[in-house]
Amino acid sequence: MLDIPQLLAQELSVTPSQVNNALELLAEGATIPFIARYRKERTGALDEIQLRDISDRYTYLTELEERKKTILDAISSQGKLTDELKTKIESCLQKNELEDLYLPYKPKRRTRATIAREKGLEPLAEFIKSLNNRNAKPVPLQPEAAKYISEEKGVKTAEDALKGASDILAEEVSEKAELRAYLREYLMNEGVFVSQIKDEHPEGSTKFEMYRNYQIPVKNIAPHNMLALLRGENEKILDLDVSFDESAVLYYLESQEIKTKIPAVKEFYREMLKDAFNRLMKNSLITEVRADRKDYADIQSIETFESNLRELLLSPPAGMKPTLAIDPGFRTGCKVSVLSDTGKFLEYQAIFPHQAAAQRTQAANTLKKLIEKYDIQLIAIGNGTASRETDEFVSEVLATMERKPIKVMVNESGASIYSASDVAIAEFPDLDITVRGAISIGRRLQDPLAELVKIDPKSIGVGQYQHDVDQKLLKKKLDETVESCVNYVGVDLNTASKELLTFVSGMTPTVAKNVVTYRNENGAFKNRRQLLKVAKLGPKAFEQAAGFLRIRGGENPLDNTAVHPESYKVVEAIASDLNVPLHQVTQIPEKLKSINLKKYVTDTIGLPTLRDIIAELEKPGRDPRAEFKYATFKEGIKEISDLKVGMELEGIITNVANFGAFVDIGVHQDGLVHISQLADRFVSDPKEIVKVGQVVKVRVMEVNEKLKRISLSMRSPDSGNTKTRPRPR
């Protein structure tokens, strides 16, 4: 069987000891963020990506080995396991290759071949097979076949007998692993996806119009095109097929299978091979090719989703400051919630600035009073209906005030999902759903990560064909992304919600809930060791979680850093040698020139960890996310009808797809910067140029009010080709 660690080391270009140590840590229950951050000595400083690759590939190969055992036992029980077949099975590295080898021995439903065998025609098939060699002497097939005529068995003529023998040989050919592998590869490299819109859908009546008469080589199809085609097929709008040169396939089969020079046997084999391919191989191979391209499209789309989600979760926070959050609306008014500098809900008001003049004046007065009463420093305005009108109204109010809070338009995707969720109901059981929405918008501005973890990532609006991809894989990868981001930033133990704590390394939902309960009953945590008093949070969970939890203003200054408690004694020794009191540990880096770090190396703490400690002490408690920036939308541009070709605007990236990026420019409809318009140079991957949350300058290229499509460009005006290619669907 396979030496999995050795194979992983070769595939991932790391050492076997790195793989073995990583697998041991994972088996012990260590999380990937913990291993990457605090076990660098054992893994040779493998990062999270490498560790996840090891984990995923190990799972795949382990499942493959289990499947091999099952297959070997099944073939052995049939008495058909040869040394050659055993070697082939044991050396397999891909599941589809393994299943090809098993196919001839796999229990199957009653087929034409099994029926032919039941009629006693297998000896005839073997006889014909014996004639398929270069030295065979011509023997008439009809007389031999006539020997198998049997009214009792339902073989009425010699032709019936030959047809049954052909069915037996066709099934044998169709199950040959080497033939299936070659033809699968041929379809992948030479096949062409062909789609047609069904006749009942007139031209211009569907969103799949670009696929009306569409052809593209299988090997070249883009992930978003593959998913769009499959969606169109599922919705019964289009037909999708794989076109290829069938004569080339049959020529290959004949070249591999026909050895005889006997004309009659040659002709028999030609017809048998044609039947084998068309009846037994073609559909299954096309299905496998489609599945392969679907899997690839899933992986690429999920990677894009992961990247977008990471950028969104790691969006720079505006900071924990007193915040006024507004969920805009016309008829139902604007819902205004006030949040403290810890995100605590303080007050709610409904204002109606978009109706009568008297109500607008009243709304302005209410807004002023709230700003002054709570010393508001941030104003968050949701970017949904009435957002630009509300933005202008707030600007008018601020213009009359001496001290002006920062006003920011906030992407409210998923806020309504959160508002109606069990999480929101548990958090604010006595508040209306619209008030909860406003609170979420405000908290997103204060700390995007802490608020967005409460929402299913699929509801945040940064995916690409997210409902069409493998949902199990999507959930796994998105959960991993959230976990990675939460542990990268770190969590304030005394303010974090249960939902945020759940993603901390080593925490389960139950333990996270218990942490919040303990905090509510006993007050703020004063040190990390108190965590061991939390129900069901034992030494292992403490080891995994402690380094990612922060306590601001606690008893030990190291508790507000990413230094793990297991390393506190080393830090204390360094501080002592430098004559620096522990409460002044931030001074250590300034004095390190006079110290030799190797002096502090132990059996468990090496130079990588010591360097991480020193780097952390240079910025204790500092948020690793970028500096907060926000877009300023152009005044007077509120609707798509206000846009003119050539306008230069500021916007914010809301989503990145394989074919380009979507930008919010403040008109309730995101515009598309096609991949060809992202830069003055060729761009193969939009993620090289833009990321979700990035503030960008764009130019309007085309506006289609009827279809609500806006084409934008980030290229310089004099860069040459500025024509946007068709928008992919």
Buried (B, 14 or more C-beta within 10 A) or exposed (E): EBEBBEBBBEBBEBEBEBBBBBBEBBEEEBBBBBBBBBBBBBBBBBBBEBBBBBBEBBEBBEEBBEBBEEBBEBBEEEEEBEEEBBEBBBEBEEEBBBBBBBBBBEEEEEBBBBBBBEBBBBEBBEBBBEBBEEEBEEBEBEEBBBEBEBEEBEBEEBEBBBBBBBBBBBBBBBBBBEBBBBBBEBBBEBBBBBBEBEEEBEEEEBEBBBBBEBEBEBEEBBBBBBBBBBBBBEEEBBEBBBEBEEEEBBEBBBEBBBBBEBEBBBEBBBBBBBBBBBBBBBEEBBEBBBEBBBBEBBBBBBBBBBBBBBBBBBBBBBBBBBBBBBBBBBEEBBBBBBBBBEBEBEEBBBBBBBEEEEBBEBBBEBBBEBBEEBEBBBBBBBBBBBBBBBBBBBEEBBEEEEEBBBBBBBBBBBBBBBBEBEBBBEBBEEBEBBBBBBBBBBBBBBBBBBBBBBBEBBBBBBBBBBEBBBEEEBBEBBEBBBBBBBBBBBBBBBBBBBBBBBBBBBBEEEBBBBBBEBBEEEEEBBBBBBBEEBEEBEEEBBBBBBBBBBBEEBEBBBBBBBBBBBBBEBBEEBBEBBEBEBEEBBEBBEBBEEBEBEEBBEEEBBEBBBEBBBEBBEEBBEBEBEEBEBBEBBEEBBEBEBBEEEBEBBBBBBBBBBBBBBBBBBBBBBBBBBBBBBBEEEBEEBBEBBBBBBEBEBBBBBBEEEEEBBBBBBBEEEEEEBEBEEBBB
